[in-house]
Amino acid sequence: MLGALLKHETKNLLRERMTLLMLLYPLLIGIVGRILLDRGVISGEGVGIAAMLFTLFGGFAYGAMAGFSLLDDRDDQVLDSIRISPVSVHWHIWFKISFAFVLAVAAGFFIIRFSGALDIGSGDTLLLAVLSALQVPVVAFFINAFAKNKVEGFVTMKGLGFILIFPVAAYFFLDWQEWLFALAPVHWSAKATQYLYLRPAIEAGLVTMNLNFYQYLGIGFAYNLLLAAGAFVLFKKKNQL
């Protein structure tokens, strides 16, 4: 059964140009980012901001992809068909989310490592990729909580995309003012990325941040998991699941 679901999910992703673009988009970001950094097009403080955005792109893109895949299931009444099958509707939904989550982790790891914007080990890269990938359930469930079709889904996705502006603004604040942007789920992975980028200056005593890398990660994991649970509850309520 698991193999059949994987095959079905892969076909769903490849049949739609929008979801196929979302599948390839983060990988293209990593390649283009590497080229821009190697040629010096991105330099100075721009490298830190680029590293932060590279970290965030994968989670959001695959979250949107999962959201539209779930919208397809609703449009095709797949969820209604599953209700009368041995497979639980919730199991099916979380399988789709988990599938996109794994892709987001892999893409995030690739983007961070391949772009070369951060000089970090594989362990820290994986932690950042996993935290960024927690955007997947948040974005997917919010899209399906507020959208009834793909048009509304696209509008909702663009609205959620504004949350990526918050970490860019927060990048310029290292004191208490950074907490003004902390409600954005991407804030914590963005700040963890910024800490890694500024670590040489921090260790030299030239710069200070409110938390260290692992503290930003820990709070980020807890906050995003809580937000994902809330988004799932809202999704169920809106769709009477």
N, C-alpha and C positions, 0 to 999 in steps of 0.2 A: 504493500500500500504506500509506504514512504517513497519508494522509487517512482510509482505512478504519479504521486503528488509533485515530486521534483520535476518530472518530465512535463507535467501539465503547467507548472509555474514557469518553467523556462520557456515553453511555447508562448505563454501569455505575454512574457516580457519581450520576446523577439517579434511578435506579430504587430505590435503598435510602435509607430515611429517615435512617439513621444517618450515612451518608457525605454525604448532602445537608446535614444539620445541621452536620457538620464543615466542609463547604465554605463555609457561610454564617457560622459561629460567629466566625471572626476578624474578619470585616467588621462584625458586630454589636458586637464588642468595641471596635473603633475608634470607632464612632458613639456608643456608650454612654460610652466614655471621654471623648470630646470634651464631651458634655453635662455629665458629672460635674465635669470640670475648669472648664468655663465657669461653672458654678453655684457653684464653690468648695467642692463636697462633698469633693473631694480637694485637700488643701493641705499646705504645709510639706514635711516629709520624705516624706510620702505621694506627692507628685508624682514624686519620684525612683524610688520603688519601683514606682509605676504605669507610668512610662516603661519601666522594665526589664521588667515583665511584658508590656506591650504589644509589646515587641520580640520576646519569646520565644513568645507564644501561637501565632502563625501557623505557625512551623516545626513545633511539636509537633502542632498540630491536623492539618496536612496530612500529616505523617508517619504519624499514626494512620489518616488516610483512605487513604493509599497501602497501609498494612499490611492494612487490612480489604479493600481491593480485591484485593490479592494473595491473601488468604484465600479470597475468593470464587472466584478462578481455581482455587485448589487444590480447593475443594469441588466445583466444576463440572467438574473434571478437564480444565480448559483447557490446563494445562501439559503434560499427557500427550498431548493432541491436537497440540500444537505440536511435540512431539518428532518427529512423522512428517511435518511440513510443512517447506517451504524456510526458514522463519523460525527463527532460533536462539532457544532458550528464554531464554538469558541476554540476548539482544537485547530480547526481549519484556519481561522483568522490568525491565531498565534503562530501557526506554521508559516504563513505568508510573511508575517512580521519577522520571524526568526530567520527566514531565508534572506530577506533584504538586509537584516542586521549583520549577518555573516558577510555578505557582499560589501557592506559599508565598512566593516572592520578591515577586510582585505584591501579595499580601495584606499582607505585612510592610511593604512600602513604603507602602501605603495607610494602615495602622494608625498607623505612626509619624508620617507627615505629617498625616493628618487629625485625629488625637487632639490634636496640638499640645503634647504633653508635653515635647518637646525642640525647642529652637530651633537647628536644623542645616540645612545645605544638602542638595541632592538627592544629591550624590555620596556623602556620609557616610551618608545615609539608605539608599542602595542597598547600600553595603558592609555595614551592619548587617542589612539584610533578607536578603542573600545568606548571611551567616554564620549567621543564625537558621535559614534554610532548609536548612542542612546537617544539621539534625535529621531531615529527611525520610528519608534512607536509613538512618540509625541506628535510628530508631524503627520504621520499616517492617520492616527485616530482623530486628530483635530480636523483634518481635511474631510474625513467621512462623518464627523459630527455636525459640520456646518454646510456641507455641500450635498446636493441631491443628484448632480450630474457632473460631467467633465468640465463644462463651462464654469459652473460655480466652483468646482474643484480647483480650476486654474486660478480663479480670482482669490480663493482662500489661500492657495499656495503662495501667490504673490504677496498677500498680506502677511503671511507667516515669514516670508523672506525678509521682511523689514527687521526681524530680530537679529539678522546678521549685521545690522548697522550698529547695534548696541556695543558689541565688543570692540568695534573700530573706535567708537567714541571713548570707551572705557580704557583703551590702550594709552591714552594721554593722561590718565589719572592713576597715580600710584598711592595716593593717600585715601582718606575716608570717602572721598567722592566716588571712588570706584563702586561702592555699594549701591549707588543710585541706579546702576545698570545690572545689579545682581539677580533681578527677577528673570532675566533672559536665560533660558536653559543653556545657551552656548557661552555664557559669561565665564563659566568655570573652566571649561577646556581652553578658552581663549587666554585666560589669565595664567593657566598652567603653562601654556605655550610661551607666553610672554616671559614668564619666570625663567624658562630654559634659555630663551634668547638673551636675557639680561644677566644670566648667572655669572659670567666672568666679572661684570661690573658689580654685581651684588657681593660676590666673594671678595672683591677688592675694597668693599666698603664705600663705593661711589654711588650706589643706588640702593634703596630699600623698598620692599614690598610688604603688604600687610600679612601675607601668608607665604609659606613655601610651596614647592611644587606638589608634594604629596598631600598637603592640606587642601589645596585647591582641588586636587583630584578626588579626595575623600568626600568633601562637601558636594562636589559636582556629581559624583555617583549617587549619593543619597538623594539629592534634589531632583535629578533627572528621573530616577526610578519612581519617586513619589509623583512627579508630574506625569510620567507615563501611565501610572495606575489611575490617576485622576482623569486623564484623557480617555482611557479605556472605559471607565465608568460613564463618562459623558457620552461616548460613542454608543455604548449599549443602550443608554436611556433614549437617545435621539432616534435610534434604529429599532427600538423595542426588541432587543435580543436577550 
